[in-house]
Structure formats: structure tokens, C-alpha cells
Amino acid sequence: MHAAVFMKHAVEHSLDQPTARKAADKAFEAYSVEYAKYSPTANWTTDTHCDVTFTVKGIKLEGALDLEPGRIDMDLEVPLIARPFKKRALALIEREVRVWVGKAERGELGE
């Protein structure tokens, strides 16, 4: 088993759960296009939990998005060898989530 660093962060919002999920989906879609080189994947295992993976320089990063009332929790497990990428990875994900949560809160998600 490899040693890893766990990072947790939350983005607060005023959305209902279905709209929060739609915002999370849109954020991940935008991230997937902009950062396709990291081979991002997202798999919703329940209505409120999404497993995500990224590959950076051959190293797989695993994490999750969890929809909670009033916030989207982000967890990222980063192997110690990839520690230099952890803050950047989480910052990029958070940026996309914040952009799409903002759009959702302004009614700009569309269908």
C-alpha cells in the first residue's frame, strides 16, 4: 500500500440537490475538456456521490464529490509521490465547481 495525502474541501451553495448535481456535472464536463490530458473520469455511484479519477504524469489520483445540503464536498487522495500536484489539482477542480455553482445560482445552467 502506498502512502497518500488526503485533501478535503467544500464549496458552499444555495442550490437544491438536483441542481447541485447538474452544476457538478457541468463543472466536470468543462474540466474534462480543458484538462483532457489528465484522463479525468467521473462515476456517480449514488444520487449524491461521484467517484473521480485523474492521471498526472502516469500517477492515478482518486477522489470523490459528495453532494451535501448547502455544499459540495471534494475529497482527493494523492499518493505522496504526487504531492507537488495536490494543491493544483484541488484548486482546478474547485475553480470549475465554483464557476458552475455560480451559474446555477444565477439560473444560467440551461438544460
WOQUI-V804260 format. One record per backbone hydrogen bond with DSSP energy under -0.5 kcal/mol. NH is the residue of the N-H (numbers start at 1). CO is the residue of the C=O. If there is no record, write none. Layout:
BEGIN
nh: (NH:NH)
co: (CO:CO)
END
This chain:
BEGIN
nh: (5:7:9:11:12:13:20:21:22:23:24:25:26:27:28:29:30:31:32:33:34:35:36:38:39:41:43:45:45:46:50:51:52:53:54:55:56:57:59:60:61:62:63:64:65:66:67:68:68:71:72:73:73:74:75:76:77:78:78:79:80:82:83:85:86:86:87:89:90:91:92:93:94:95:96:97:98:99:100:101:102:103:104:105:106:107:108)
co: (78:76:74:72:10:70:16:17:18:19:20:21:22:23:24:25:26:27:28:29:30:31:33:35:36:53:51:43:49:49:65:43:63:41:61:38:59:55:56:58:54:77:52:75:50:73:48:66:71:68:11:66:71:9:64:7:62:5:76:77:3:79:80:82:82:83:83:85:86:87:88:89:90:91:92:93:94:95:96:97:98:99:100:101:102:104:103)
END
